[in-house]
């Protein structure tokens, strides 16, 4: 398959770029940060986003969505990365929509997917429990109680968990931390008795939450997928999340590169533009090549998720690891080539550096995916 967008995908990209660049430039994020906005994103803009069909991109048509795939979700995430737009698109429209579409019962899909598609219901995935992404190390317990379960434990870095209307929670109904079997996913109302949510503002001015569960009752009807087999569903959802975050970092990297090249043409030293110095030209050329190779790797992974999801894991691991390394290089070069001003808050380049760091950690950093790929290859 050619590593190019189709005409329809290119039109989607142009539509998303027009909306996001006009209504959510980096200044939008700066204003939310400076005002200490309690939501962390614009609900009005999210409503517009949903009206244009972006919130329901992955939701099947019979539930009010567009029924599109991973490539299209990646296209939108890349445009989000260009301006660092804060929105619940990743948590609700990508992760939650995918989990419900592939693992939900008929009643669960009918209840939640139409509202996710129209933007009126926000959902979040509550998975990680420590400082690093280690899904198999989930230790949170779901003990049987009557005809349901009681959840006890805590989750960290729940993206958009502070505004979620629905939580998808991973907990252990069997086995122990480190084992694949025994994980189960639950649909949980964040307003249920025993749940405490603490909003956490991340270094990049985006929002997440710490959530504790104290004997939270959950009916058997709220199990998403199969009991003890939740990791089979979770693995595919996470790979989609990893590939789309990789797309976001490609957009972030390209925007940083464009801003840096423009600055090299404007900034003068010793009577000439600093972009005329060969050393800086070589560094810029190297970065451009790295971004283009990473773009190809990410698109390949997204295409594989659409056409051969059972065999896409290795490609996703490569894309996520490479995108994080490329974004790190892009923001470091951007700050350095901007000189001392690159370290000041008045320059937007610092926002990109902080977001790149968070994206690197989301769903596994380069080391995590290098190890994952090695295990797939039998090392």
ABEGO torsion letter per residue (X at the ends): XBBBBBAAAAAAAAAAAAAAAAABBAAAAAAAAAAGBAAGBBAAAAAAAAAAGAAAAABBAAAGBAGBBAAAAAAAAAAAAAAGBBBAAAAAAAAAAAAAAAABBAAAAAAAAAAAAAGABBBBBBABABABBBAAABABBBBBBEABBBBBEBBBGBBGAAABABBBBBBBABEBBGBABGBBBBBBBAABBGBBBBBBBBAAGBBBBBBBBBGBBBBAAABBEBBGAAAAAAAAAAAAAAAAAAAAAAAAAAAAAAAAAAAAAABBBGGBBAAABAAAAAAAAAAAAAAAAAAAAAAAAAAAAAABAAAAAAAAAAAAAAAAAAAAAAAAAAAAAAEAAAABAABAAAAAAAAAAAAAABGEBAAAAAAAAAAAAGX
